Amino acid sequence: MSISEFDILKHISEEEIARKYVENFRFVGKPFISSLRIDRKEDSCRIFKDNTGRLKYKDFADTKIRTQISLFEYVAFKYNESVEASLERIAKDFNIIMSERDFTDSYSVIDDIEKREREKTLSSSLIIKIKKRNWTDVDKEYWKQYYISTNMLERNDVKSISNLWFYRDNKLIFTTELSDKLPSFSYDYYWHEGVFRRKIYRPLVKERGFKWMSNTDYTIVQNYPNIPKSGDLLFIQSSLKDCMVMENLGYHAIAPNTEAAWLSEIYWEKILKRWSKVIIFGNNDWDKENNPGLRYAKTHSQRYGVPYIINPYGEPSDISDYVKCHNLDRGKRLVEQLIKDI
C-alpha cells in the first residue's frame, strides 16, 4: 500500500509541512528568503493559498522552480527525490502510521475515478506528451455505448492515443506504448503556467492509478467552450462524458476538474451572472460505502446555494451509464422528471 497526499493530510496540515521543511517560512502570504540557494533578496519566496485553498510554494528567482508547486513537490525538490518518496519521508518524520483500515477509510469517501486519480497524483508541473492515432473500432464502440460520436469527441479535443511520455524537470520519467485492443484517450485542454494541461483516460484498465492520469489544475472547466455565454438552465456534471451526453439530450452542461472539486472563482462568478438557473447533477453511488457522489453533491449544493439532482437508487450512478443501460429517450424523460421534483 502506498501513502497518498490525502492520507497524510488526514493527520497534519499543509502549514505544518511548510514549517518543518521550508526554512525561513513564518506566515502564509509573507515573503521570505530561500534556503535552497544563496539569496540576498528577502522577498523572493512565498507560500500562499491558491483558488482551491491548497498551499503552494513559489520562488520568483529560482529558474529551476518556474511555477508554483505544492508542498509535497517542494519536499521532493529539496531532497532530490520523487513525490512518492517525499510522501514516505513526511509520513515517517511526523510518525504517521497507516494501517490497512486507514487506507480503506480514505478511499471510502471518494468514487472509483477519484481514487485512481488521487493515487496517481501527478504534479501540475509534469509534462505529458502523446502520440495521436486514428480512431480504432474499439474506440468507436466504446463511445457508441453513450451515443457520443467521433465528431463530438473531436470538437471537445478528445483524441485516441497510441503512446505516452511523462517528463519532469526535462527528464523522461515514464513512457509506454498503448495497445489498440483497449481504448485510450487524451482530453486536451490548454496551456497554463507554461504546461499543456491534459487528462489521460483509459476506461477499461483495471489497475489503480492507470485509468486516469493527468497534469490538470484548478483552472480546468470541462465543456465550457461549447456552451453559450448565457442561458436559462445550466447543469454542473461530474465528467466531460456526462456533459456530452447531456448535450445529446438537449441541455447545456459543464464539469469541474474532478467530482470532488468545484469551479474556480472567476468561472463561478460568470456563471451566476449569466445563467438563470444552475443545477448540480451529481452521481448516486448508492452501491458504495458512504455514497461519495451524493455527499459531494450535497456539500456543493449547501456551500454554493444551488439545487442538486441524482439518479434514482438502483439505477446507474450517472447520466452516461443511464443512457448506456437504457437509451437517450429514457434519459431525456429522467432529466425532465428530476427537474420537476426539485
N, C-alpha and C positions, 0 to 999 in steps of 0.2 A: 504494500500500500504506500503510495506517495502522498506527501502532505501538500496541500494547496494553500494559496493565499487566504481563501475563505476559512480554512481550518485554523490558520494562525490568528486571523482577525476575530475569531470567536473568543480568544483568550487575551489578546493585547490589542492596543490601538496603534494606528499608524504613527501617531505622535510619539508613543513610547519607542517605536523602532527608530524614529528620527533622533531622539535624544540619546540613544545608545550608540548609533553608528555614524551620525553626522556631527563631527566635531564643530564647535563654534555655533551650532544651531541653538537658538534660545526660544523664539516665538514664531508661530505661523505668520507668514507675511512680512517678517522683519528681515532685512538683508544681513548677510554675514560674510566672513572671509572663508574662502575654500581651504580645506586642509589636504586636498588631493594634489596640489601643486603650489609652487611659490607664487604667492598672491599678495600684492600690495594694495589692492582695491578692497575697501571694506563693504562694498555693496554689490559684489559680483554674483553672489548666490542668494537664492531664496527658496523656501519651501512654502507652498501656497495650496489652497483648495481649488480644484477645478470645478467645472459646472456640475459634476456628478457628486461632489462632496468628498472626493478622494484627494489625498495629499500627493503633491508632485514636487520633484526637485528640479531646479533649473539653474544652470551655471551659464551666465551670459558671456563668459570669457574663455571657457574651455572648448576648443574646437572638437574635442573627442565626444563631447556631450552637446550635440547641436540642437536637440529638442528637449522638452520637459520629459522626465522619466519618473516612473513610480519609485517608491522607496525600496521595493524588492529589487528593482533593476539597479538602483543605486548601490545596494549592498553587493550585488553581483559584480558591478563595475569596480567597486572599491577593492574587492578581493580577487578580481580577475577570474571569476568562476561563472558557471551557468546560473540562471534564475532558480532552477531546481535545487542546485547546491546551496544557494543562498537561503532558500526556504528551510532546508535542513539545518543550516547554521543558526538561523534565527530561532527555530524551534528548540535547538539544543541550548543556546545561550539564555533563553528565557525559561528553560526547563519545562517546555510544553511536551507532554507525553500523550500521544494519540493512541487510543485503544481502537479495536475494531468497531466498537459501539460508536465512538466519536465519528468515525468515517461514515457509518451508516446514518447517523443523525444529520450530518452535514449535507448528505445527499437527499435526505427525505423531504427537504423543503424546496427542492428545485426539480424541474422536469428533465426528461432524458436529454433533450438537446442542450439545455443549460449545463447539465452535469458534464457532458463531454467537452463543451466549450470552455468551462472553467478549469477542468482538469488539464486541458491543453492550452492554458493561458499563454498566449504569445505576445510578447512585448509590442507596444504601439510603435516602437522604432524598428521592428522587424520588417524586412523587405521580402515579399512573396512574389516570385515570378512564375509565370505559367506558359505552357505551350498549348495554343488553341488547336482543336481538331474539328472536323465536320461532325454534324450531329449523327450519332450512331442510331441504329434501330433500337438498341437498348435504351438510349436517352429518350427517344421519341415515345416509346412505350411507357416509360416511367411517367412522363409529364401528361401523356394522354389520359391516364387514370384520373387526373384532376381537371381535364378539359382545357389544358393550357397548351397553346400552340408554340412552335418554334419562333414564329413571328413575334408573339408576345414576349417570349424569353429574350429575344434579341433586342427588342425595344427597351427591356429592363436591364440590358447589359449583363445577361446571364450567358455564359459560354460553356461549351463542352471542352474538357481539357484532357491532355494525354500525359503531361509532365509537370512536376512541381520542383521549384528550387527555393529554399529559405536561406536568407543571408542576414547576418548580424555583424555590425562593425566591418562591413565589406568582406566578411568571411563566409564561405558556404558552410552551413551547419547541417543541412538536410536536403536530400534530393531523392526523387522516386519517379519511376515510370508507372503510369496508371493503366490498369487493364481495360480493354474496350468491352469486356464482358460485364463490367459494373459501371453504372452511371456515375460520372464525376464532373462537377461543375464549379465554375468560379463566378461569384457575384461581384462584379466590378463596380466600384463606387466613384471615388475621385481622389485627387491629390490633396493631402492635408499635412502641414508641417514637414514638407519635403518627402513624404512617403505616400505611395499609392495604396489606398485602402481597399481591401477585398476580403471576401469570405470564401473558403473552400467548403463545398457541400458534397459529401459522398453518402447518399441516403441509405444505401444497403450495406454499408460497412458496420460490423458489429463491435469492433474493438473500441474501448473507451478512448476518447481523445482524437480519434481519426475520422469521425463522422463530420464534425465541424472543426475547422481551423481558420484562424483569422488574424489580421493585424488592424482590425477596426477600432474606432474610439467613440467617444460620446457624441461626436458630431453627426453620426450616421442617422438619417431618417429614410427608411426604405420606401420606395414608390413615390416620394414627394414630387419628383419632376413630372409625374404622369397624372397628377390631379389638377383641377382648376385652381385659380388663385383664391376663389371664394365659392360658397355654395350653401345649401340648406342642411345637408347631413354628411358628416364625415365619421368613418369608423377608424378606431385605432386597434389594429390587429397585433398578433404576436409574431408574424413572419411575413416575408415577401410573398411566399407561396399563397398565404391566405389573402393577401392584397390582390393578387392576380385572379384568384377565384372570385373574390367579391366584385371585381370589375366585370367578370363574365356574368355575374348576377345583376349587374346594372347599378352598382354602388361605388362610391369613392372610398379609398382606404389607404392608410399609411401604417408603418410599423417602426418602432424604435429599434435600436441595435440588437437588443435581446428582450425577451419577455419580462425579465426582472427589472429592466431599465425603463427610463422614461425619456421623453423628448428634451432636448436642450432648451434652455430658457428662451432663446431667440426664436426658435420654431414654435414653441408653445404659445408665445405671445402673439405671433402672427395668426396662428390657427384660431385662437379665441376671438380675435378681431374680425376674421374673415368668414368664419363658419357659424351658421345659426345654431346648429346642434352638433355636439360631439358625443359619440358613444364608444365605450371600450367594449370590444368583442373578445373576451378572454377565453382561455382554454378551460374546459371542465375535466380535470384529471381525476374523475370520480373513482377510478380503479387504482389510484396511487395513494400511499400514506400521506395524510395531511393535505391532499388535493392542492399542489403548489400553484396550478394555473388559476384556480378560484381565489386563492389567497393573494396572488399578485393583483388580480382584477379588483378585488375588494380594497386592497391597500391603495392602489392608484385612484380608484373611484373616490374614496374618502379624502385623500390628500389633495386631489385636484378638482373636486366638486363636479364630476361628470358621471352619468349613469353607466352601468355595465350590464352586459348580457352574456350568457354562456349557453352552450348546447344542453339539451335535456340529459339527465342522468341515464346511463345505459346506452347512450349514443356515442359515436366517435367524439373525441375531445374538441376538435376544431372544425371550422367550416370546410377546410380542404379534404379532410378524411370523411366528412359527412357526405360531400358530393361524390367522393370516390365510392363510398359504400352504397349510396342511393343514386342520385342524379342531380343535374342542375335545377330542374323544375322543383324538386322537393327541397333543394337548398334555398331556392328563392322563397318558397312558401314558409320555410322555417324562419328565415330572417324577418319576413313580414310579421309573423306571429310574435317573435321575440320582441320586436319594436313595439307592438301593440301592448305587450304585457308590462312594459316599463312603468 
